[in-house]
Amino acid sequence: MNGSQQSAPSARSQLRRSELISTGRKMFANTSYDALSMDDIASHAGVAKGLIYYYFKNKRGYYLAIVEDSVRELVTLAASDPELPRATRVQRTVEAYLRFAQENGAAYRTIINGGVGFDTQVQAIRDVVRDGLVLTLAEGAYGTQDIPAIARLALLGWLSSVEWLTLEWLGHQELRLEIPRDLLVRMLRHTLDTIEEFAPECPSPSPDPDWRPVTGREDAEGAPEGPQD
């Protein structure tokens, strides 16, 4: 048997596994772990329940694979558009994070809340998210991921605020996405300015002159109140 013949089943298996994860992400996007049985999952995916057990061993293994796949997408989205100006990249990172949380509410809550009780595997996934986002923010703000400990500590503190603000926002989505985005960007601006005070080798990037934050005086369409020219 040649190499291509040996690799073909593995490639097909990987494709099938990816398809099941994609289907699972749609099911679990805004449905809690306990609300779906394995029978529900198999029926929705159009496969025999045994196939899910074959690839993921059990429902928990399937769910963790879905969460891990979601995490990879979140970090990838946040790190996109590397050619943009640094300040713009930071803003895009925050917006990508919020959009992901909005579109994957249940998975996001699982990541941030750590699963049911203290789940070490979900905690490990959350650590991957945090590390990836801190490195992305550092790259966006300073053009390098090699930052001093004080800068990393400050960015982690800001990220903790991001997590809980986002959870609150998911429960009150009468506020359109631009509002929490701009709140978090302004909070990050203060964090970056403070980092510069403690670590002058990490100068705060200049604000993007083309970025105009949303204010509470704007209507739901994003246009300022009052007559327009």
C-alpha positions as CSV (number, residue, x, y, z in Angstrom):
1,M,0.0,0.0,0.0
2,N,1.5,3.3,-1.0
3,G,1.6,6.5,1.1
4,S,-1.4,8.1,-0.6
5,Q,-3.6,5.1,0.0
6,Q,-2.6,5.0,3.6
7,S,-3.3,8.8,4.1
8,A,-6.7,8.7,2.4
9,P,-8.7,7.2,5.2
10,S,-7.1,9.6,7.7
11,A,-8.0,12.6,5.5
12,R,-11.6,11.4,5.1
13,S,-11.8,10.8,8.9
14,Q,-10.5,14.4,9.5
15,L,-13.0,15.8,7.1
16,R,-15.9,13.8,8.8
17,R,-14.7,15.0,12.2
18,S,-14.6,18.6,11.1
19,E,-18.1,18.3,9.6
20,L,-19.4,17.0,12.9
21,I,-17.7,19.8,14.8
22,S,-19.2,22.4,12.4
23,T,-22.7,20.9,12.9
24,G,-22.2,20.8,16.7
25,R,-21.1,24.5,16.7
26,K,-24.4,25.4,15.1
27,M,-26.4,23.4,17.6
28,F,-24.5,24.6,20.7
29,A,-24.1,28.2,19.6
30,N,-27.0,29.3,21.9
31,T,-28.1,26.0,23.4
32,S,-26.6,24.8,26.7
33,Y,-24.7,21.5,27.1
34,D,-27.5,19.9,29.2
35,A,-30.3,20.8,26.8
36,L,-29.1,18.5,24.0
37,S,-29.0,14.7,24.3
38,M,-26.7,12.5,22.1
39,D,-29.9,11.3,20.3
40,D,-30.7,15.0,19.5
41,I,-27.2,15.6,18.3
42,A,-27.1,12.5,16.1
43,S,-30.5,13.2,14.6
44,H,-29.6,16.8,13.8
45,A,-26.3,15.8,12.3
46,G,-27.9,13.0,10.3
47,V,-25.6,10.4,11.5
48,A,-25.7,7.3,13.7
49,K,-25.0,8.1,17.3
50,G,-22.1,5.5,17.3
51,L,-20.2,7.7,14.8
52,I,-20.1,10.6,17.3
53,Y,-18.9,8.1,20.0
54,Y,-16.2,6.9,17.6
55,Y,-14.7,10.3,17.0
56,F,-15.3,11.9,20.4
57,K,-15.8,9.0,22.8
58,N,-18.7,10.8,24.6
59,K,-20.9,13.9,24.7
60,R,-18.4,15.7,26.8
61,G,-15.5,15.0,24.4
62,Y,-17.7,16.2,21.5
63,Y,-18.5,19.4,23.3
64,L,-14.9,20.1,24.3
65,A,-13.9,19.6,20.7
66,I,-16.5,22.2,19.7
67,V,-15.3,24.7,22.3
68,E,-11.7,24.2,21.2
69,D,-12.6,24.8,17.6
70,S,-14.5,28.0,18.6
71,V,-11.4,29.2,20.6
72,R,-9.2,28.7,17.5
73,E,-11.6,30.8,15.5
74,L,-11.8,33.5,18.1
75,V,-8.0,33.9,18.3
76,T,-7.7,33.8,14.5
77,L,-10.4,36.4,14.0
78,A,-8.7,38.7,16.6
79,A,-5.3,38.4,14.8
80,S,-6.6,39.1,11.3
81,D,-5.6,42.1,9.1
82,P,-2.0,42.4,10.2
83,E,-1.4,45.1,7.6
84,L,-3.7,47.6,9.3
85,P,-2.4,50.4,11.5
86,R,-1.7,49.3,15.1
87,A,-4.6,51.2,16.7
88,T,-7.0,50.0,14.1
89,R,-5.9,46.4,14.7
90,V,-6.6,46.8,18.4
91,Q,-10.1,48.1,17.6
92,R,-10.7,45.2,15.2
93,T,-9.5,42.7,17.8
94,V,-12.1,44.0,20.3
95,E,-14.9,44.0,17.7
96,A,-14.0,40.4,16.5
97,Y,-14.1,39.2,20.1
98,L,-17.6,40.7,20.7
99,R,-19.0,39.4,17.5
100,F,-17.8,35.9,18.3
101,A,-19.4,36.1,21.8
102,Q,-22.6,37.3,20.2
103,E,-22.7,34.5,17.6
104,N,-21.6,31.7,20.0
105,G,-23.2,32.7,23.2
106,A,-23.4,29.3,24.9
107,A,-19.9,28.3,24.0
108,Y,-18.6,31.7,25.1
109,R,-20.3,31.4,28.5
110,T,-18.8,27.9,28.9
111,I,-15.3,29.2,28.1
112,I,-15.5,32.2,30.5
113,N,-17.4,30.5,33.3
114,G,-15.2,27.4,33.2
115,G,-17.9,24.8,32.5
116,V,-19.9,23.1,35.2
117,G,-18.2,23.6,38.5
118,F,-14.4,23.8,38.3
119,D,-13.6,22.0,35.0
120,T,-9.9,21.8,34.5
121,Q,-10.1,21.1,30.8
122,V,-12.4,24.1,30.1
123,Q,-10.1,26.2,32.3
124,A,-7.2,25.1,30.2
125,I,-9.1,26.1,27.0
126,R,-9.8,29.5,28.6
127,D,-6.1,29.9,29.4
128,V,-5.3,29.3,25.7
129,V,-7.8,32.0,24.7
130,R,-6.3,34.5,27.2
131,D,-2.7,33.8,26.1
132,G,-3.6,34.0,22.4
133,L,-5.5,37.3,22.9
134,V,-2.8,38.9,25.0
135,L,-0.2,38.0,22.4
136,T,-2.5,39.4,19.6
137,L,-3.0,42.6,21.6
138,A,0.7,43.0,22.2
139,E,1.4,42.5,18.5
140,G,-1.2,45.0,17.5
141,A,-0.2,47.6,20.0
142,Y,3.6,47.3,20.0
143,G,4.4,45.3,16.9
144,T,5.9,42.5,19.0
145,Q,4.7,39.7,21.3
146,D,7.8,40.0,23.4
147,I,6.6,42.3,26.2
148,P,7.6,42.8,29.8
149,A,5.8,41.1,32.7
150,I,4.1,44.4,33.8
151,A,2.6,44.9,30.3
152,R,1.3,41.3,30.2
153,L,-0.2,41.7,33.7
154,A,-2.0,44.9,32.7
155,L,-3.3,43.4,29.5
156,L,-4.6,40.4,31.4
157,G,-6.3,42.7,33.9
158,W,-8.0,44.5,31.0
159,L,-9.0,41.2,29.4
160,S,-10.7,40.1,32.7
161,S,-12.8,43.2,32.4
162,V,-13.6,42.3,28.8
163,E,-14.8,38.9,29.8
164,W,-17.3,40.0,32.4
165,L,-18.5,43.1,30.5
166,T,-19.2,40.9,27.5
167,L,-21.2,38.4,29.6
168,E,-23.3,41.3,30.9
169,W,-23.8,42.7,27.4
170,L,-24.9,39.3,26.1
171,G,-27.8,39.5,28.6
172,H,-28.7,43.1,27.6
173,Q,-28.3,43.2,23.8
174,E,-30.5,46.2,23.5
175,L,-27.1,47.9,23.4
176,R,-25.8,47.4,19.9
177,L,-22.3,46.0,19.5
178,E,-20.6,49.4,18.9
179,I,-21.4,50.5,22.5
180,P,-19.4,47.8,24.4
181,R,-16.7,47.9,21.6
182,D,-16.1,51.6,22.2
183,L,-16.2,51.2,26.0
184,L,-13.6,48.5,25.8
185,V,-11.4,50.3,23.3
186,R,-11.4,53.4,25.6
187,M,-10.6,51.3,28.6
188,L,-7.8,49.6,26.7
189,R,-6.5,53.0,25.7
190,H,-6.1,53.9,29.4
191,T,-4.5,50.6,30.0
192,L,-1.9,51.1,27.3
193,D,-1.2,54.6,28.5
194,T,-0.6,53.2,32.0
195,I,1.6,50.5,30.7
196,E,3.8,53.2,29.1
197,E,4.2,54.9,32.4
198,F,5.5,51.7,34.0
199,A,7.3,50.4,31.0
200,P,8.6,53.2,28.7
201,E,9.8,50.6,26.2
202,C,6.2,49.9,25.5
203,P,4.9,53.2,24.1
204,S,1.1,53.5,23.7
205,P,0.2,53.6,20.0
206,S,-1.3,56.8,18.6
207,P,-5.1,56.7,18.2
208,D,-6.5,56.1,14.8
209,P,-7.5,59.5,13.5
210,D,-10.2,57.9,11.3
211,W,-11.9,56.1,14.2
212,R,-15.0,57.9,15.6
213,P,-16.4,56.3,18.8
214,V,-20.2,55.8,19.2
215,T,-21.8,58.0,21.8
216,G,-25.0,57.7,23.7
217,R,-26.4,60.7,21.7
218,E,-26.5,58.6,18.6
219,D,-29.7,56.8,17.5
220,A,-30.0,53.1,16.9
221,E,-28.9,53.6,13.3
222,G,-25.6,55.1,14.4
223,A,-26.4,58.7,13.2
224,P,-26.1,61.7,15.5
225,E,-29.3,63.2,16.8
226,G,-30.4,66.5,15.4
227,P,-30.5,68.0,11.9
228,Q,-28.0,66.8,9.4
229,D,-26.3,68.9,6.7
